[in-house]
Amino acid sequence: MSGRQQKPDVASSLMLVELLKSLKSLMDYRMLSQHTGIPVSTLTRYVTNKTLPRGRKTLELINKLLNMEDIKTLISERIVVNGEDVDISRVVAESHLMKLAAIYLMREYAGHRIDCVLALDNPGLVLATAFGLQTMKETYYSETNDVLADHGWAEIRYRISGMRTSSRLYIPKTVLNKNVLIVVGVFDSFAPLTQVRDRIVDSKGDVVGVCGLAALKELRKQVKPYQLGRVFFFAEV
């Protein structure tokens, strides 16, 4: 699923099954059969876990299905923008959509070494968990509770533009020296992303990238190449 030719394996077969299950929640077997070219009887065995898809066409079919089902549009249609507020609650509420998003992210970050996933907000934790379960990667979250200071959590201080006082965020120390994929629900500020990245890099770790469900258009344009690794968002608002 990256630029180079990949061989299908068990992970690819399982990914295809999960993708078919998620798409099955959006359409019936007959329609799914028309899109995939797979007989209804075979699809039924895949979706009910009676057999696994095999063969060279597995990866080709995964790419075809991901391109067929416009996940970005499905997510964008469920985002509600009210002034400066971006509500993605309808997106994270749909488990099949989160599963599709996780599979899509697996393709986006194929070839990148990811040790763990770190969510910086609650909506991001839903997507991070979906991705972590799909890839069997360690999944971590951040906290704002200062009681956690010096108890296995690293303190990150940052200041949001226009605010006089600084804020604090706590992330597990165990992620600091790993290859981390950061996940946010809505990218609406560089803080604390840049501060978290600097702390991880200073600790001999690396930020593979930053991804999420939505990003403010103007803010997304300000991200410089390689500033936050590979950056990907399903929607820009």
C-alpha positions as CSV (number, residue, x, y, z in Angstrom):
1,M,0.0,0.0,0.0
2,S,3.0,2.2,-0.2
3,G,4.8,3.1,-3.5
4,R,6.7,-0.1,-3.6
5,Q,5.1,-3.5,-4.4
6,Q,3.9,-5.3,-1.3
7,K,3.1,-9.0,-0.9
8,P,-0.2,-9.9,0.7
9,D,0.0,-11.5,4.2
10,V,-2.3,-12.4,7.0
11,A,-2.4,-8.8,8.2
12,S,-3.6,-7.7,4.8
13,S,-6.3,-10.4,4.8
14,L,-7.5,-9.3,8.2
15,M,-7.5,-5.7,7.1
16,L,-9.6,-6.6,4.1
17,V,-12.1,-8.5,6.2
18,E,-12.4,-5.5,8.6
19,L,-12.9,-3.2,5.7
20,L,-15.6,-5.4,4.2
21,K,-17.4,-5.6,7.6
22,S,-17.3,-1.8,7.9
23,L,-18.6,-1.3,4.4
24,K,-21.3,-3.9,5.0
25,S,-22.7,-1.6,7.6
26,L,-23.2,1.0,4.9
27,M,-24.7,-1.3,2.2
28,D,-26.2,-4.7,1.6
29,Y,-24.4,-7.8,0.4
30,R,-25.6,-7.4,-3.2
31,M,-24.3,-3.8,-3.5
32,L,-21.0,-4.8,-1.8
33,S,-20.7,-7.6,-4.3
34,Q,-21.2,-5.3,-7.2
35,H,-18.4,-3.0,-5.9
36,T,-15.9,-5.7,-5.1
37,G,-16.6,-8.3,-7.8
38,I,-16.8,-10.9,-5.0
39,P,-19.8,-13.3,-5.0
40,V,-22.3,-12.7,-2.2
41,S,-21.8,-16.2,-0.8
42,T,-18.0,-15.6,-0.5
43,L,-18.6,-12.1,1.0
44,T,-20.8,-13.8,3.6
45,R,-18.1,-16.2,4.6
46,Y,-15.6,-13.3,4.9
47,V,-17.8,-11.0,7.0
48,T,-18.9,-13.9,9.3
49,N,-15.2,-14.9,9.9
50,K,-15.7,-18.3,8.3
51,T,-12.8,-17.9,6.0
52,L,-10.0,-15.4,5.1
53,P,-9.4,-13.8,1.7
54,R,-6.2,-14.9,0.1
55,G,-4.1,-14.2,-3.0
56,R,-2.4,-11.4,-4.8
57,K,-5.6,-9.4,-5.3
58,T,-6.0,-8.8,-1.5
59,L,-3.9,-5.5,-1.5
60,E,-5.4,-4.4,-4.8
61,L,-8.9,-4.9,-3.4
62,I,-8.1,-3.0,-0.2
63,N,-6.9,0.0,-2.2
64,K,-9.9,-0.2,-4.5
65,L,-12.4,-0.2,-1.6
66,L,-10.6,2.6,0.2
67,N,-10.7,4.7,-3.0
68,M,-14.3,3.7,-3.7
69,E,-15.7,4.7,-0.4
70,D,-14.8,8.4,0.0
71,I,-14.0,8.3,3.7
72,K,-13.0,12.0,3.7
73,T,-16.5,13.0,2.5
74,L,-18.2,10.7,5.0
75,I,-16.3,12.4,7.8
76,S,-16.7,15.9,6.5
77,E,-20.5,15.5,6.2
78,R,-20.7,14.7,9.9
79,I,-18.7,17.6,11.1
80,V,-20.6,20.6,12.5
81,V,-18.9,24.0,12.5
82,N,-20.4,26.7,14.6
83,G,-18.3,29.8,14.5
84,E,-14.9,28.9,15.9
85,D,-16.2,25.7,17.4
86,V,-15.8,22.4,15.5
87,D,-18.0,19.5,16.7
88,I,-16.9,16.1,15.6
89,S,-19.1,14.1,18.0
90,R,-21.1,12.6,15.2
91,V,-18.0,11.3,13.6
92,V,-16.5,9.5,16.6
93,A,-19.9,8.1,17.5
94,E,-20.0,5.8,14.4
95,S,-17.7,2.9,15.2
96,H,-17.7,1.6,11.6
97,L,-16.5,5.0,10.4
98,M,-13.7,5.0,13.0
99,K,-12.7,1.5,11.8
100,L,-12.6,2.7,8.2
101,A,-10.6,5.8,9.2
102,A,-8.1,3.5,11.1
103,I,-7.6,1.3,8.0
104,Y,-7.2,4.4,5.8
105,L,-4.5,5.7,8.2
106,M,-2.7,2.3,8.0
107,R,-2.4,3.0,4.3
108,E,-1.3,6.6,4.8
109,Y,1.5,5.6,7.2
110,A,2.5,2.3,5.6
111,G,6.3,2.1,5.6
112,H,6.7,4.3,8.6
113,R,8.0,2.8,11.8
114,I,5.4,3.5,14.5
115,D,6.0,2.2,18.0
116,C,3.0,3.8,19.7
117,V,0.1,6.2,19.3
118,L,-0.5,9.2,21.5
119,A,-3.8,11.0,21.7
120,L,-3.7,14.7,22.8
121,D,-7.5,15.1,23.2
122,N,-10.6,13.0,23.9
123,P,-11.9,12.8,20.3
124,G,-8.3,12.0,19.2
125,L,-8.3,9.1,21.7
126,V,-11.2,7.4,19.9
127,L,-9.3,7.5,16.6
128,A,-6.0,6.5,18.3
129,T,-7.7,3.6,20.0
130,A,-9.2,2.4,16.7
131,F,-5.8,2.6,15.0
132,G,-4.0,1.0,17.9
133,L,-6.4,-2.0,17.9
134,Q,-6.2,-2.4,14.1
135,T,-2.4,-2.3,14.1
136,M,-1.7,-3.8,17.6
137,K,0.3,-0.7,18.6
138,E,0.5,0.7,22.1
139,T,-2.0,3.5,22.6
140,Y,-1.5,6.3,25.1
141,Y,-3.4,9.4,26.1
142,S,-2.6,12.8,27.6
143,E,-3.8,14.4,30.8
144,T,-4.3,17.8,32.3
145,N,-4.4,16.7,35.9
146,D,-1.3,18.1,37.7
147,V,-1.6,15.4,40.4
148,L,0.1,13.1,37.8
149,A,3.3,15.2,37.9
150,D,6.3,13.0,38.8
151,H,4.3,9.8,38.7
152,G,5.5,8.5,35.4
153,W,4.1,11.5,33.5
154,A,6.1,14.2,31.7
155,E,4.9,17.8,32.1
156,I,4.6,19.8,28.9
157,R,4.2,23.6,29.3
158,Y,2.7,25.6,26.5
159,R,1.0,28.9,25.8
160,I,-1.9,29.4,23.4
161,S,-1.8,32.5,21.3
162,G,-3.7,35.3,23.0
163,M,-3.5,33.8,26.4
164,R,-1.5,35.4,29.2
165,T,-1.0,32.3,31.3
166,S,0.7,29.1,30.2
167,S,-1.1,25.7,30.3
168,R,0.2,22.3,31.3
169,L,-0.3,18.9,29.7
170,Y,1.0,15.5,30.9
171,I,2.1,12.7,28.7
172,P,3.4,9.2,29.7
173,K,7.2,9.2,30.0
174,T,7.3,5.8,28.4
175,V,6.5,7.4,25.0
176,L,9.4,9.9,25.0
177,N,12.0,7.7,23.5
178,K,9.7,6.0,21.0
179,N,8.6,6.6,17.4
180,V,5.2,8.2,18.1
181,L,2.2,8.9,15.9
182,I,0.3,11.8,17.5
183,V,-3.5,11.9,17.1
184,V,-5.8,14.9,17.7
185,G,-9.5,15.2,17.1
186,V,-9.3,18.7,15.8
187,F,-6.1,20.5,14.8
188,D,-6.9,24.1,16.0
189,S,-3.6,25.2,17.5
190,F,0.1,24.5,17.2
191,A,0.2,24.3,21.0
192,P,0.9,21.9,22.5
193,L,1.9,19.9,19.4
194,T,5.2,21.6,18.9
195,Q,6.1,21.4,22.6
196,V,5.2,17.7,22.7
197,R,7.3,17.1,19.6
198,D,10.3,19.0,21.0
199,R,10.2,17.0,24.3
200,I,10.0,13.7,22.4
201,V,12.9,14.6,20.1
202,D,15.0,15.9,23.0
203,S,14.4,12.5,24.7
204,K,15.8,10.6,21.6
205,G,12.4,9.7,20.3
206,D,10.7,10.8,17.1
207,V,7.3,12.1,16.0
208,V,6.4,10.0,12.9
209,G,3.6,12.4,12.2
210,V,0.4,14.1,13.3
211,C,-3.0,13.0,12.1
212,G,-6.6,13.6,13.1
213,L,-10.2,14.0,11.9
214,A,-10.3,17.7,11.2
215,A,-7.9,20.7,10.9
216,L,-8.5,24.4,10.5
217,K,-7.6,25.3,6.9
218,E,-5.5,28.4,7.7
219,L,-3.6,26.5,10.4
220,R,-3.0,23.5,8.2
221,K,-1.4,25.8,5.6
222,Q,1.1,27.1,8.1
223,V,2.5,23.6,8.8
224,K,6.0,23.5,7.3
225,P,7.4,20.3,5.6
226,Y,8.8,17.9,8.2
227,Q,7.8,20.2,11.0
228,L,5.5,17.6,12.5
229,G,6.4,14.6,10.5
230,R,3.8,13.3,8.1
231,V,0.7,15.3,8.6
232,F,-2.7,14.0,7.6
233,F,-6.3,15.1,8.3
234,F,-9.5,13.7,6.9
235,A,-11.2,17.1,6.7
236,E,-10.3,20.8,6.6
237,V,-12.8,23.3,7.9
